[in-house]
């Protein structure tokens, strides 16, 4: 089955033609096509169905704060993440990360050193995550074993096997006391 788009009245506005068709975010939607040479071919369309950013990525994610996370496959089979703008330009002088998350509240979580999330549990303790700003610079010198993106001004962070919370000034507002912290929703 091919993916396309309908409006609220169930009228087809973009004909089914994609292997995958994701929700629109900030005016663009991630789609997967058969174009190009890569195993997976993800790009971005506008609401008219025009391919705005070519389908050249091994993975792509929706735009947040005007920036989207994309994934490339390296020659050794490992994946690397980078970020693009709405013109499809690679940002931050082409910096790549072994693990990365979408921008949220002005910051993105990236793996500074260590292993990707599928590593063995004993290796995860060596992970060091941190946050970058929208210029691609590290926004803080703080590093964490694990962390989650900011939501409602707070981010869950883990060190020494325990979770706590930081604010967007990177101040610890809830000490590292908890074995787990659920999603941060204050609605």
Residue pairs with C-beta under 8 A, 6 or more apart in sequence:
1 16
2 16
2 17
2 18
2 19
3 16
3 17
3 18
3 19
3 20
3 21
3 31
4 12
4 14
4 15
4 16
4 17
4 18
4 21
5 12
5 13
5 14
5 21
5 29
5 49
6 12
6 13
7 13
13 47
13 49
14 21
14 45
14 48
14 49
15 49
18 31
18 32
18 33
19 31
19 32
19 33
19 34
20 30
20 31
20 32
20 42
21 29
21 31
21 32
22 29
22 30
22 31
22 62
23 29
23 62
24 47
25 62
25 63
25 64
26 62
26 63
26 64
26 66
26 86
27 46
27 47
27 63
27 86
28 44
28 45
28 46
28 52
28 53
28 62
28 63
28 68
28 86
29 44
29 45
29 62
30 42
30 43
30 44
30 60
30 61
30 62
31 42
31 43
31 44
31 45
31 51
31 55
32 40
32 41
32 42
32 55
33 41
33 42
33 43
33 51
33 55
34 41
35 41
35 43
35 54
35 55
36 54
36 55
36 56
38 56
38 57
38 58
38 73
39 58
39 73
40 57
40 58
40 59
41 55
41 56
41 57
42 55
42 57
42 58
42 59
42 60
42 70
43 51
43 52
43 53
43 54
43 55
43 56
43 57
43 60
44 51
44 52
44 53
44 60
44 68
44 88
45 51
45 52
46 52
52 86
52 88
53 84
53 86
53 87
53 88
54 88
57 70
57 71
57 72
58 71
58 72
58 73
58 79
59 70
59 71
59 79
60 68
60 69
60 70
60 71
61 68
61 69
61 70
61 102
62 68
62 102
63 86
64 102
64 103
64 104
65 103
65 104
65 106
65 134
66 85
66 86
66 134
67 83
67 84
67 85
67 91
67 103
67 108
67 134
68 83
68 84
68 86
68 102
69 81
69 82
69 83
69 100
69 101
69 102
69 103
69 108
70 81
70 82
70 83
70 84
71 79
71 80
71 81
71 82
72 79
72 80
72 81
72 82
72 96
73 79
74 80
78 98
79 98
80 96
80 97
80 98
81 96
81 97
81 98
81 99
81 100
81 110
82 90
82 91
82 92
82 94
82 95
82 96
82 97
82 100
83 90
83 91
83 92
83 100
83 103
83 108
83 136
84 90
84 91
85 91
91 136
92 132
92 135
92 136
93 136
95 136
97 110
97 111
98 111
98 114
98 115
98 116
99 110
99 111
99 116
99 117
99 129
100 108
100 109
100 110
100 111
101 108
101 109
101 110
101 148
101 149
102 108
102 149
103 134
104 149
104 150
104 151
105 149
105 150
105 151
105 153
105 168
106 133
106 134
106 150
106 168
107 131
107 132
107 133
107 139
107 149
107 150
107 155
107 168
108 131
108 132
108 149
109 129
109 130
109 131
109 147
109 148
109 149
109 155
110 129
110 130
110 131
110 132
111 127
111 128
111 129
112 128
112 129
112 130
112 138
112 143
113 126
113 127
113 128
114 123
114 124
114 126
114 127
114 128
114 129
115 123
115 124
115 126
115 127
117 124
119 127
124 145
124 146
125 145
125 161
127 144
127 145
127 146
128 143
128 144
128 145
129 143
129 144
129 145
129 146
129 147
130 138
130 139
130 140
130 141
130 142
130 143
130 144
131 138
131 139
131 140
131 147
131 155
131 170
132 138
132 139
133 139
139 170
140 170
142 157
142 166
142 170
144 157
144 158
144 159
145 158
145 159
145 160
145 161
146 157
146 158
147 155
147 156
147 157
147 158
148 155
148 156
148 157
148 181
148 184
149 155
150 168
151 183
151 184
151 185
152 184
152 185
152 186
153 167
153 168
154 165
154 166
154 167
154 173
154 184
155 165
155 166
155 184
156 163
156 164
156 165
156 181
156 184
157 163
157 164
157 165
157 166
157 176
158 164
158 176
159 176
160 176
162 176
162 177
162 178
162 179
163 176
163 177
163 178
163 179
163 180
163 181
164 172
164 173
164 174
164 175
164 176
164 177
164 178
165 172
165 173
165 174
165 181
165 184
166 172
166 173
167 173
